[in-house]
Amino acid sequence: MGDWGHARGPRYSSYSTPHQRGEPSRNANSAGPIKRPQIVKTIDVESQLFKGIFHVGEDINTILVEITELSKLLIGDFDAQKPQIVKILRYWRVVIIILIIVHLAELPWKTSIYATVFGFMNMTEPKLGEELMAIVGEAMDATVAAHNWKGVKLVMRFYADLLNCSVIEVSSLLTLLDVFITAASVDGTPEERSDCLMYIVLCTICWAAKTLNEKDPIGTDRILAACELYMNARALAARSAPRAIALEGMLYVRGAAVPPVDLLESLWTQILELAQGDWEVAALPKPWRMFSLENQAPAQPRPLTLPHDEVTVRYPFQGFRFRIHTTIPNNLDRFILEDLTTDIVQLFAHNHPIAAKNLLGLSNYVNTTINLHDLIVETCFAELFRLPRSTERPVYYMTLISDLCKASLEKIPPALGRAIRGIYGMLDIENPDGQVVGGLDVECIQRFGEWFAEHLSNFGYNWKWAEWDSVLIKDDSSSQMVFAREVLERCVRLSYYDRIKATLPASYKDVATVFYQQAPRPNFKYEQTPPEGMWMTLDWFHKLQFFH
């Protein structure tokens, strides 16, 4: 199919000369003005289509016009340009499927915009509804067959937005949710699988909560009751199924001083709080409200069947999320933003500059009072500290954070400074007597130290070490002291001793447990003073070898 992932510019024919048009040629001595060669511009519907799909909604001020134009372009005049439209439609079908399952286009924060495009198309040409649902059904079948549960979550999010745009009925979405709840509630299902399926259900409810309650409150209550049964039976002490392998190393905090927050329990609590209010999630993008999409013939999604569990299948649900900022309210707005930023960080691991651009551009799509830059930085560290291992290599997160700092010098560096100080404060947890009783997991401390030294090397080793001079009087059991010492050791390796020494306050230079008292030198294992007479012995040894 060629390189259809990027919009191509308009195609132009080559210069058309008078001779090529059958006109008599003019030589240098001919009289009269010479006509300029004409440029014939051809209509490139395919290029316009790709450009519209990938760039729709980037400017919030023109989103209404862009959605309308893209929808009309997708509908098109099939009779007037049938041969070309058939070719384009073949590409478009593939493009839309890829957009939905987020394999190549990877635009998960635009699901609401694409759903609005589908709604506008279905309202304008009702006959397209079934074909559109067939495309979405193909996407769901492909992701389920591949056990791509991240893709399944995104397609279900798209179904929720299709409900918001009146493309499908409430009963259709509730039927799909029933499939996941039933599979999660089967006796003997490993917790890793059941939690992942229930997480997909609760995420989907978040994106269509208000519409579900408005159009079918009874059906919505039934789904919530089924979710409540599962969540009540999920208590760890009452679970008979084996504990999920993926959750064995999820406790980010050593010791019992600060219990970790169970992400699924937290999300369920937030949905219950939403049910007690007006069901409105402020952070959700709602482009469909710009159009009147209620009066259209709804389409029917294809039935869904989930495959049985297999030993080799791994589920991406993260049982506990690492969080830094306790002042940010723990509500659905925060969850939606965490979910979107995590999607971007994970899906753009192959292209960190675009990941940084999309993270910073997320403010164009959401409406929230939460400091989005604090949340972006927190998400980067949450992915870096993911246990038992991060999704990508640590160097990706190092590079991504550097890109963010360079792309937004006014917003990201202050947010990063707050995050660094917050994580540093989590390294040790002390009781009222000043004794260390817990702290951040040692693996997370190791990753944090490696990242911090690398980050300092990219930005001139500038840091206010005087803020952390309390480590100078702490013993070896303090994670903060060990962290500061190892960061400085790594900085010396990345640079040189005198360079790092010049950046430290005077108080650090006299404490040998934190910083070298002199420049490190090579340590030769067998370096020693040769005993007297050794060289004479070697000389006689070589002479004897010569005579032999």
QUIQUIMO-V661935 format. One record per residue. N is the residue number from 1. RES is the residue in one small letter. PSI is psi in whole degrees, 0 to 359 (none if undefined). Layout:
n->N res->RES psi->PSI
n->N res->RES psi->PSI
This chain:
n->1 res->m psi->352
n->2 res->g psi->187
n->3 res->d psi->75
n->4 res->w psi->358
n->5 res->g psi->346
n->6 res->h psi->140
n->7 res->a psi->132
n->8 res->r psi->148
n->9 res->g psi->172
n->10 res->p psi->145
n->11 res->r psi->140
n->12 res->y psi->144
n->13 res->s psi->163
n->14 res->s psi->165
n->15 res->y psi->134
n->16 res->s psi->112
n->17 res->t psi->160
n->18 res->p psi->323
n->19 res->h psi->321
n->20 res->q psi->335
n->21 res->r psi->4
n->22 res->g psi->10
n->23 res->e psi->154
n->24 res->p psi->139
n->25 res->s psi->157
n->26 res->r psi->134
n->27 res->n psi->182
n->28 res->a psi->335
n->29 res->n psi->1
n->30 res->s psi->146
n->31 res->a psi->161
n->32 res->g psi->158
n->33 res->p psi->147
n->34 res->i psi->126
n->35 res->k psi->143
n->36 res->r psi->143
n->37 res->p psi->141
n->38 res->q psi->141
n->39 res->i psi->119
n->40 res->v psi->115
n->41 res->k psi->125
n->42 res->t psi->149
n->43 res->i psi->122
n->44 res->d psi->85
n->45 res->v psi->323
n->46 res->e psi->315
n->47 res->s psi->317
n->48 res->q psi->323
n->49 res->l psi->310
n->50 res->f psi->318
n->51 res->k psi->318
n->52 res->g psi->319
n->53 res->i psi->316
n->54 res->f psi->339
n->55 res->h psi->3
n->56 res->v psi->135
n->57 res->g psi->3
n->58 res->e psi->331
n->59 res->d psi->112
n->60 res->i psi->336
n->61 res->n psi->339
n->62 res->t psi->15
n->63 res->i psi->324
n->64 res->l psi->313
n->65 res->v psi->319
n->66 res->e psi->316
n->67 res->i psi->318
n->68 res->t psi->314
n->69 res->e psi->320
n->70 res->l psi->319
n->71 res->s psi->316
n->72 res->k psi->323
n->73 res->l psi->322
n->74 res->l psi->324
n->75 res->i psi->307
n->76 res->g psi->177
n->77 res->d psi->91
n->78 res->f psi->328
n->79 res->d psi->321
n->80 res->a psi->327
n->81 res->q psi->45
n->82 res->k psi->311
n->83 res->p psi->317
n->84 res->q psi->320
n->85 res->i psi->323
n->86 res->v psi->316
n->87 res->k psi->314
n->88 res->i psi->318
n->89 res->l psi->326
n->90 res->r psi->314
n->91 res->y psi->316
n->92 res->w psi->320
n->93 res->r psi->314
n->94 res->v psi->318
n->95 res->v psi->314
n->96 res->i psi->319
n->97 res->i psi->316
n->98 res->i psi->322
n->99 res->l psi->320
n->100 res->i psi->311
n->101 res->i psi->356
n->102 res->v psi->55
n->103 res->h psi->315
n->104 res->l psi->311
n->105 res->a psi->320
n->106 res->e psi->63
n->107 res->l psi->62
n->108 res->p psi->335
n->109 res->w psi->355
n->110 res->k psi->12
n->111 res->t psi->323
n->112 res->s psi->323
n->113 res->i psi->315
n->114 res->y psi->325
n->115 res->a psi->322
n->116 res->t psi->322
n->117 res->v psi->314
n->118 res->f psi->317
n->119 res->g psi->317
n->120 res->f psi->320
n->121 res->m psi->316
n->122 res->n psi->326
n->123 res->m psi->323
n->124 res->t psi->318
n->125 res->e psi->88
n->126 res->p psi->334
n->127 res->k psi->343
n->128 res->l psi->346
n->129 res->g psi->313
n->130 res->e psi->323
n->131 res->e psi->321
n->132 res->l psi->319
n->133 res->m psi->329
n->134 res->a psi->322
n->135 res->i psi->314
n->136 res->v psi->321
n->137 res->g psi->321
n->138 res->e psi->320
n->139 res->a psi->316
n->140 res->m psi->316
n->141 res->d psi->320
n->142 res->a psi->317
n->143 res->t psi->321
n->144 res->v psi->317
n->145 res->a psi->328
n->146 res->a psi->2
n->147 res->h psi->36
n->148 res->n psi->85
n->149 res->w psi->337
n->150 res->k psi->317
n->151 res->g psi->322
n->152 res->v psi->318
n->153 res->k psi->319
n->154 res->l psi->323
n->155 res->v psi->322
n->156 res->m psi->324
n->157 res->r psi->321
n->158 res->f psi->320
n->159 res->y psi->319
n->160 res->a psi->319
n->161 res->d psi->327
n->162 res->l psi->325
n->163 res->l psi->318
n->164 res->n psi->329
n->165 res->c psi->9
n->166 res->s psi->23
n->167 res->v psi->326
n->168 res->i psi->165
n->169 res->e psi->162
n->170 res->v psi->319
n->171 res->s psi->328
n->172 res->s psi->315
n->173 res->l psi->320
n->174 res->l psi->324
n->175 res->t psi->318
n->176 res->l psi->320
n->177 res->l psi->323
n->178 res->d psi->324
n->179 res->v psi->317
n->180 res->f psi->318
n->181 res->i psi->319
n->182 res->t psi->316
n->183 res->a psi->325
n->184 res->a psi->336
n->185 res->s psi->1
n->186 res->v psi->133
n->187 res->d psi->138
n->188 res->g psi->0
n->189 res->t psi->129
n->190 res->p psi->143
n->191 res->e psi->328
n->192 res->e psi->318
n->193 res->r psi->312
n->194 res->s psi->321
n->195 res->d psi->321
n->196 res->c psi->316
n->197 res->l psi->318
n->198 res->m psi->328
n->199 res->y psi->320
n->200 res->i psi->320
n->201 res->v psi->311
n->202 res->l psi->323
n->203 res->c psi->318
n->204 res->t psi->319
n->205 res->i psi->321
n->206 res->c psi->320
n->207 res->w psi->347
n->208 res->a psi->24
n->209 res->a psi->311
n->210 res->k psi->318
n->211 res->t psi->319
n->212 res->l psi->314
n->213 res->n psi->325
n->214 res->e psi->319
n->215 res->k psi->333
n->216 res->d psi->76
n->217 res->p psi->327
n->218 res->i psi->313
n->219 res->g psi->323
n->220 res->t psi->318
n->221 res->d psi->324
n->222 res->r psi->316
n->223 res->i psi->318
n->224 res->l psi->324
n->225 res->a psi->320
n->226 res->a psi->321
n->227 res->c psi->322
n->228 res->e psi->322
n->229 res->l psi->317
n->230 res->y psi->314
n->231 res->m psi->325
n->232 res->n psi->324
n->233 res->a psi->354
n->234 res->r psi->352
n->235 res->a psi->128
n->236 res->l psi->325
n->237 res->a psi->335
n->238 res->a psi->356
n->239 res->r psi->130
n->240 res->s psi->340
n->241 res->a psi->152
n->242 res->p psi->145
n->243 res->r psi->141
n->244 res->a psi->137
n->245 res->i psi->321
n->246 res->a psi->344
n->247 res->l psi->358
n->248 res->e psi->323
n->249 res->g psi->28
n->250 res->m psi->358
n->251 res->l psi->104
n->252 res->y psi->342
n->253 res->v psi->126
n->254 res->r psi->146
n->255 res->g psi->166
n->256 res->a psi->14
n->257 res->a psi->322
n->258 res->v psi->101
n->259 res->p psi->139
n->260 res->p psi->157
n->261 res->v psi->120
n->262 res->d psi->119
n->263 res->l psi->319
n->264 res->l psi->317
n->265 res->e psi->319
n->266 res->s psi->316
n->267 res->l psi->320
n->268 res->w psi->319
n->269 res->t psi->320
n->270 res->q psi->324
n->271 res->i psi->322
n->272 res->l psi->320
n->273 res->e psi->324
n->274 res->l psi->322
n->275 res->a psi->335
n->276 res->q psi->351
n->277 res->g psi->219
n->278 res->d psi->11
n->279 res->w psi->14
n->280 res->e psi->127
n->281 res->v psi->107
n->282 res->a psi->326
n->283 res->a psi->343
n->284 res->l psi->134
n->285 res->p psi->138
n->286 res->k psi->62
n->287 res->p psi->339
n->288 res->w psi->341
n->289 res->r psi->351
n->290 res->m psi->349
n->291 res->f psi->162
n->292 res->s psi->93
n->293 res->l psi->8
n->294 res->e psi->321
n->295 res->n psi->74
n->296 res->q psi->158
n->297 res->a psi->114
n->298 res->p psi->149
n->299 res->a psi->166
n->300 res->q psi->118
n->301 res->p psi->155
n->302 res->r psi->152
n->303 res->p psi->153
n->304 res->l psi->135
n->305 res->t psi->126
n->306 res->l psi->140
n->307 res->p psi->158
n->308 res->h psi->160
n->309 res->d psi->145
n->310 res->e psi->151
n->311 res->v psi->326
n->312 res->t psi->350
n->313 res->v psi->134
n->314 res->r psi->142
n->315 res->y psi->135
n->316 res->p psi->0
n->317 res->f psi->131
n->318 res->q psi->115
n->319 res->g psi->323
n->320 res->f psi->141
n->321 res->r psi->135
n->322 res->f psi->128
n->323 res->r psi->145
n->324 res->i psi->313
n->325 res->h psi->107
n->326 res->t psi->348
n->327 res->t psi->342
n->328 res->i psi->127
n->329 res->p psi->140
n->330 res->n psi->77
n->331 res->n psi->185
n->332 res->l psi->331
n->333 res->d psi->316
n->334 res->r psi->318
n->335 res->f psi->316
n->336 res->i psi->316
n->337 res->l psi->320
n->338 res->e psi->319
n->339 res->d psi->316
n->340 res->l psi->315
n->341 res->t psi->323
n->342 res->t psi->319
n->343 res->d psi->315
n->344 res->i psi->315
n->345 res->v psi->319
n->346 res->q psi->319
n->347 res->l psi->338
n->348 res->f psi->28
n->349 res->a psi->337
n->350 res->h psi->353
n->351 res->n psi->81
n->352 res->h psi->328
n->353 res->p psi->320
n->354 res->i psi->325
n->355 res->a psi->314
n->356 res->a psi->318
n->357 res->k psi->315
n->358 res->n psi->325
n->359 res->l psi->315
n->360 res->l psi->332
n->361 res->g psi->358
n->362 res->l psi->335
n->363 res->s psi->342
n->364 res->n psi->345
n->365 res->y psi->342
n->366 res->v psi->158
n->367 res->n psi->107
n->368 res->t psi->155
n->369 res->t psi->355
n->370 res->i psi->142
n->371 res->n psi->102
n->372 res->l psi->328
n->373 res->h psi->322
n->374 res->d psi->320
n->375 res->l psi->324
n->376 res->i psi->312
n->377 res->v psi->319
n->378 res->e psi->320
n->379 res->t psi->320
n->380 res->c psi->316
n->381 res->f psi->325
n->382 res->a psi->321
n->383 res->e psi->323
n->384 res->l psi->323
n->385 res->f psi->6
n->386 res->r psi->130
n->387 res->l psi->150
n->388 res->p psi->345
n->389 res->r psi->151
n->390 res->s psi->155
n->391 res->t psi->320
n->392 res->e psi->171
n->393 res->r psi->147
n->394 res->p psi->331
n->395 res->v psi->332
n->396 res->y psi->314
n->397 res->y psi->325
n->398 res->m psi->314
n->399 res->t psi->320
n->400 res->l psi->315
n->401 res->i psi->322
n->402 res->s psi->318
n->403 res->d psi->318
n->404 res->l psi->318
n->405 res->c psi->318
n->406 res->k psi->330
n->407 res->a psi->337
n->408 res->s psi->79
n->409 res->l psi->336
n->410 res->e psi->335
n->411 res->k psi->312
n->412 res->i psi->313
n->413 res->p psi->316
n->414 res->p psi->320
n->415 res->a psi->322
n->416 res->l psi->321
n->417 res->g psi->318
n->418 res->r psi->322
n->419 res->a psi->317
n->420 res->i psi->315
n->421 res->r psi->324
n->422 res->g psi->317
n->423 res->i psi->320
n->424 res->y psi->321
n->425 res->g psi->341
n->426 res->m psi->351
n->427 res->l psi->320
n->428 res->d psi->136
n->429 res->i psi->119
n->430 res->e psi->150
n->431 res->n psi->176
n->432 res->p psi->338
n->433 res->d psi->2
n->434 res->g psi->8
n->435 res->q psi->139
n->436 res->v psi->120
n->437 res->v psi->1
n->438 res->g psi->194
n->439 res->g psi->192
n->440 res->l psi->147
n->441 res->d psi->142
n->442 res->v psi->328
n->443 res->e psi->320
n->444 res->c psi->322
n->445 res->i psi->318
n->446 res->q psi->313
n->447 res->r psi->321
n->448 res->f psi->317
n->449 res->g psi->318
n->450 res->e psi->317
n->451 res->w psi->316
n->452 res->f psi->317
n->453 res->a psi->317
n->454 res->e psi->320
n->455 res->h psi->318
n->456 res->l psi->324
n->457 res->s psi->335
n->458 res->n psi->347
n->459 res->f psi->42
n->460 res->g psi->17
n->461 res->y psi->34
n->462 res->n psi->118
n->463 res->w psi->146
n->464 res->k psi->80
n->465 res->w psi->339
n->466 res->a psi->336
n->467 res->e psi->336
n->468 res->w psi->25
n->469 res->d psi->354
n->470 res->s psi->339
n->471 res->v psi->342
n->472 res->l psi->340
n->473 res->i psi->8
n->474 res->k psi->156
n->475 res->d psi->184
n->476 res->d psi->347
n->477 res->s psi->353
n->478 res->s psi->124
n->479 res->s psi->329
n->480 res->q psi->320
n->481 res->m psi->315
n->482 res->v psi->320
n->483 res->f psi->311
n->484 res->a psi->318
n->485 res->r psi->315
n->486 res->e psi->327
n->487 res->v psi->316
n->488 res->l psi->324
n->489 res->e psi->318
n->490 res->r psi->323
n->491 res->c psi->321
n->492 res->v psi->320
n->493 res->r psi->324
n->494 res->l psi->337
n->495 res->s psi->241
n->496 res->y psi->164
n->497 res->y psi->307
n->498 res->d psi->328
n->499 res->r psi->315
n->500 res->i psi->322
n->501 res->k psi->325
n->502 res->a psi->340
n->503 res->t psi->353
n->504 res->l psi->150
n->505 res->p psi->161
n->506 res->a psi->329
n->507 res->s psi->330
n->508 res->y psi->333
n->509 res->k psi->347
n->510 res->d psi->4
n->511 res->v psi->106
n->512 res->a psi->337
n->513 res->t psi->347
n->514 res->v psi->321
n->515 res->f psi->148
n->516 res->y psi->139
n->517 res->q psi->341
n->518 res->q psi->164
n->519 res->a psi->133
n->520 res->p psi->149
n->521 res->r psi->163
n->522 res->p psi->144
n->523 res->n psi->96
n->524 res->f psi->122
n->525 res->k psi->322
n->526 res->y psi->19
n->527 res->e psi->122
n->528 res->q psi->162
n->529 res->t psi->125
n->530 res->p psi->141
n->531 res->p psi->157
n->532 res->e psi->135
n->533 res->g psi->358
n->534 res->m psi->319
n->535 res->w psi->326
n->536 res->m psi->318
n->537 res->t psi->317
n->538 res->l psi->323
n->539 res->d psi->315
n->540 res->w psi->326
n->541 res->f psi->317
n->542 res->h psi->325
n->543 res->k psi->320
n->544 res->l psi->321
n->545 res->q psi->325
n->546 res->f psi->318
n->547 res->f psi->331
n->548 res->h psi->none
